[in-house]
Amino acid sequence: MPDPTVLLPTALGGVAALLRLPGLLRNPRDPLLRAVMAMLVTGVGVFFFTSVPMVAKINALTGVPNAAAPFGYVWVMVNAASGIALLINWRGGSPEGIRRATRWCTGTYGALSIALVVLFALGEAPVERLRDLDTYYAGTPYLREMIVLYLVGHTAASVVMASLCLRWMRHVEGELRAGLALMVTGYLLAICFGLLKFTAVGARWAGTDWDVLSTEVARALISAAAPFITFGMVFPIVVGRFRGRWRDWIRYRRLGPLSRLVGGLAPASAAAGVPLLASVGVRRLQRESVIHDGLLALNPYFDLGLRARTLAEAVAGGATADHAAADADAAMVVAAVETMRADPERRVIASSRTLQEPAAGAERDLVRISQALGHTSKRAAADGPGTEGAAR
């Protein structure tokens, strides 16, 4: 049966990486997207290549007992460097400052990775240890230094990440703050992982066996930390996208009454269509375009005197300026539709000097006008001649 402490973080990281892949393919030069993908992929690699079955397979393939140890440690260092680079790019700043900090981070953890491999090559580890290499070889020359260096590098990266996230949290709100809070939780668990590993190694130096802290408790903590970090990374992105689509959907729905009233009045809008699988954002833009075309067609029929009287009545009745303007515009649009219906030969349009000029009120709030239609002329909205056709 697969180990859930390995399967869960590996699966979550893999899914998150697949979700981010399309964005990276569209913008391969985006440093932030590359940093996100690097952290996700290396995070998956850490859990995959340090799982017991993979450790045994790597040792068997190389023919070197415990060769999987430096291999896994290097993955940890690369993941740590990519995490710090991600936050550097995420926070932003001057391009030169970002490049300098990223190079410093990459160079430091690159040097650590080389040192880990060299120390393993200098040491002797003839007995294969699949779970407890950290504590079993805690007193072996060179391997001892390799283990300490790996724990220092991992723990230092977790401390840096947690502190950067905490400092950044003070200056942001909303989903970004929530995502950073999740990442802080994950990195605090990662710090505890390092402390438990140090404790178990120190116990070996003191002649005591506290290996369970390293092999069981610490591993459970790092497995719990991974989902927090992964969710913290993708949460702001997912919520931001969902919020944008939700806003598009709300606006699309609220524009419905106005779209049904004026849609199709302009010949161009009747031919416009939207693909079946078009996003709600595309549909919202199409609906707005249909409305603008309809208002342009109605422009010669607008009665600005009616609008002024309706506006004065609404203000006198205690309506706010925005609501009064929306009610006045709605009344003018309904009256214009009725007047246009009474002019099937379009004589008014043929004699109008304002045809093809921007429609009166082009900058007005279309959503407010659409919502106000229900309070002005339900009959006109129900009997309106236009339909939005394919745009709906």
LINNORRA-V917773 format. One record per residue. RES is the residue in one small letter. SS is DSSP state (h for helix, s for strand, l for the rest). D_CENTER is the distance of its C-alpha to the mean C-alpha in Angstrom with 1 decimal. Layout:
BEGIN
RES/SS/D_CENTER + RES/SS/D_CENTER
END
This chain:
BEGIN
m/l/33.4 + p/l/30.0 + d/l/29.2 + p/h/26.4 + t/h/25.6 + v/h/24.8 + l/h/23.6 + l/h/20.9 + p/h/18.9 + t/h/19.6 + a/h/18.5 + l/h/15.2 + g/h/14.5 + g/h/15.8 + v/h/13.7 + a/h/10.4 + a/h/12.0 + l/h/13.1 + l/h/9.7 + r/h/8.8 + l/h/12.4 + p/h/12.7 + g/h/10.5 + l/h/12.8 + l/h/15.8 + r/h/15.3 + n/l/15.0 + p/l/16.9 + r/l/17.9 + d/l/14.6 + p/h/15.3 + l/h/11.8 + l/h/10.7 + r/h/14.1 + a/h/13.8 + v/h/10.7 + m/h/12.7 + a/h/15.8 + m/h/14.9 + l/h/13.7 + v/h/16.8 + t/h/19.2 + g/h/18.1 + v/h/19.0 + g/h/22.1 + v/h/23.2 + f/h/23.5 + f/h/24.9 + f/h/27.5 + t/l/28.6 + s/l/29.3 + v/h/33.0 + p/h/33.6 + m/h/31.8 + v/h/33.7 + a/h/36.9 + k/h/36.2 + i/h/35.4 + n/h/38.6 + a/h/40.5 + l/h/39.3 + t/h/40.0 + g/l/43.2 + v/l/42.5 + p/l/42.3 + n/l/39.0 + a/h/37.6 + a/h/34.3 + a/h/34.1 + p/h/33.6 + f/h/31.4 + g/h/29.1 + y/h/29.4 + v/h/28.4 + w/h/25.1 + v/h/24.5 + m/h/25.3 + v/h/23.0 + n/h/20.1 + a/h/21.0 + a/h/21.2 + s/h/17.9 + g/h/16.3 + i/h/18.3 + a/h/17.5 + l/h/13.7 + l/h/14.4 + i/h/16.9 + n/h/14.7 + w/h/11.8 + r/h/14.6 + g/l/16.2 + g/l/19.9 + s/l/22.6 + p/h/22.1 + e/h/25.3 + g/h/24.3 + i/h/21.0 + r/h/23.1 + r/h/25.8 + a/h/23.8 + t/h/22.0 + r/h/25.5 + w/h/27.0 + c/h/24.4 + t/h/24.9 + g/h/28.6 + t/h/29.0 + y/h/27.3 + g/h/28.9 + a/h/32.3 + l/h/31.6 + s/h/30.9 + i/h/34.1 + a/h/36.0 + l/h/34.9 + v/h/36.3 + v/h/39.4 + l/h/40.1 + f/h/39.8 + a/h/42.2 + l/h/44.7 + g/l/44.7 + e/l/46.2 + a/l/44.3 + p/l/46.7 + v/l/45.7 + e/l/42.5 + r/l/40.2 + l/l/37.3 + r/l/36.0 + d/l/37.8 + l/h/38.2 + d/h/37.0 + t/h/39.8 + y/h/42.4 + y/l/42.5 + a/l/41.8 + g/l/45.3 + t/l/45.6 + p/l/46.1 + y/l/43.2 + l/h/41.1 + r/h/41.2 + e/h/39.8 + m/h/37.2 + i/h/35.9 + v/h/36.0 + l/h/34.2 + y/h/31.4 + l/h/31.1 + v/h/31.2 + g/h/28.5 + h/h/26.1 + t/h/26.9 + a/h/26.9 + a/h/23.3 + s/h/22.3 + v/h/24.2 + v/h/22.7 + m/h/19.1 + a/h/19.9 + s/h/21.8 + l/h/19.3 + c/h/16.6 + l/h/19.4 + r/h/20.5 + w/h/17.2 + m/h/16.8 + r/l/20.0 + h/l/18.6 + v/l/15.3 + e/l/14.8 + g/h/12.7 + e/h/9.3 + l/h/9.2 + r/h/12.8 + a/h/12.2 + g/h/9.8 + l/h/12.5 + a/h/15.1 + l/h/14.0 + m/h/14.1 + v/h/17.5 + t/h/18.8 + g/h/18.1 + y/h/19.7 + l/h/22.6 + l/h/23.3 + a/h/23.2 + i/h/25.8 + c/h/27.9 + f/h/27.8 + g/h/29.3 + l/h/31.8 + l/h/33.0 + k/h/33.4 + f/h/35.4 + t/h/37.5 + a/h/38.3 + v/h/39.3 + g/h/41.3 + a/h/43.1 + r/h/44.2 + w/h/45.5 + a/l/47.5 + g/l/48.8 + t/l/46.8 + d/l/44.7 + w/l/41.4 + d/h/39.6 + v/h/37.9 + l/h/35.7 + s/h/34.3 + t/h/34.5 + e/h/33.4 + v/h/31.9 + a/h/29.9 + r/h/28.5 + a/h/27.4 + l/h/25.7 + i/h/23.6 + s/h/22.7 + a/h/21.5 + a/h/19.6 + a/h/17.5 + p/h/15.6 + f/h/14.9 + i/h/13.6 + t/h/11.5 + f/h/10.0 + g/h/9.7 + m/h/7.6 + v/h/5.0 + f/h/5.8 + p/h/4.6 + i/h/0.9 + v/h/3.9 + v/h/6.2 + g/h/5.8 + r/h/6.4 + f/h/8.9 + r/h/10.4 + g/h/11.1 + r/h/12.6 + w/h/14.5 + r/h/15.9 + d/h/17.0 + w/h/18.6 + i/h/20.4 + r/h/21.7 + y/h/22.8 + r/h/24.7 + r/h/26.3 + l/l/27.5 + g/h/29.4 + p/h/32.8 + l/h/33.0 + s/h/31.9 + r/h/34.6 + l/h/37.1 + v/h/36.9 + g/l/35.1 + g/l/37.6 + l/l/39.9 + a/l/39.0 + p/h/40.1 + a/h/37.0 + s/h/34.6 + a/h/36.6 + a/h/36.0 + a/l/32.2 + g/l/30.2 + v/l/26.6 + p/l/25.8 + l/l/25.7 + l/l/22.1 + a/l/20.8 + s/l/17.5 + v/h/18.0 + g/h/17.1 + v/h/20.0 + r/h/22.2 + r/h/21.7 + l/h/22.7 + q/h/25.6 + r/h/26.8 + e/h/26.8 + s/h/28.7 + v/h/31.2 + i/h/31.7 + h/h/32.4 + d/h/34.8 + g/h/36.5 + l/h/36.9 + l/h/38.3 + a/h/40.9 + l/h/41.8 + n/h/42.3 + p/h/46.1 + y/h/46.4 + f/l/44.7 + d/l/47.1 + l/h/46.1 + g/h/49.0 + l/h/47.7 + r/h/44.3 + a/h/46.1 + r/h/48.2 + t/h/45.3 + l/h/43.3 + a/h/46.4 + e/h/46.9 + a/h/43.3 + v/h/43.5 + a/h/46.9 + g/l/45.5 + g/l/43.1 + a/l/39.8 + t/l/37.3 + a/h/37.2 + d/h/34.0 + h/h/35.2 + a/h/38.6 + a/h/37.4 + a/h/35.4 + d/h/38.4 + a/h/40.7 + d/h/38.5 + a/h/38.2 + a/h/42.0 + m/h/42.6 + v/h/40.3 + v/h/42.1 + a/h/45.5 + a/h/44.6 + v/h/43.7 + e/h/47.0 + t/h/48.9 + m/h/47.3 + r/h/48.4 + a/l/51.8 + d/l/51.9 + p/l/51.6 + e/l/53.2 + r/l/50.8 + r/h/53.7 + v/h/51.7 + i/h/49.1 + a/h/51.9 + s/h/53.5 + s/l/50.5 + r/l/50.0 + t/l/46.4 + l/l/45.2 + q/l/42.2 + e/l/41.6 + p/l/38.3 + a/l/38.4 + a/l/39.4 + g/l/36.4 + a/l/33.9 + e/l/31.7 + r/l/32.1 + d/l/29.3 + l/h/29.4 + v/h/27.6 + r/h/30.3 + i/h/33.0 + s/h/31.8 + q/h/31.8 + a/h/35.1 + l/h/36.7 + g/h/37.3 + h/h/39.4 + t/l/41.5 + s/l/42.8 + k/h/41.6 + r/h/44.5 + a/h/43.4 + a/h/39.8 + a/h/41.2 + d/h/43.8 + g/l/41.8 + p/l/42.7 + g/l/39.3 + t/l/36.8 + e/l/33.4 + g/h/34.1 + a/h/31.4 + a/h/28.9 + r/l/28.8
END
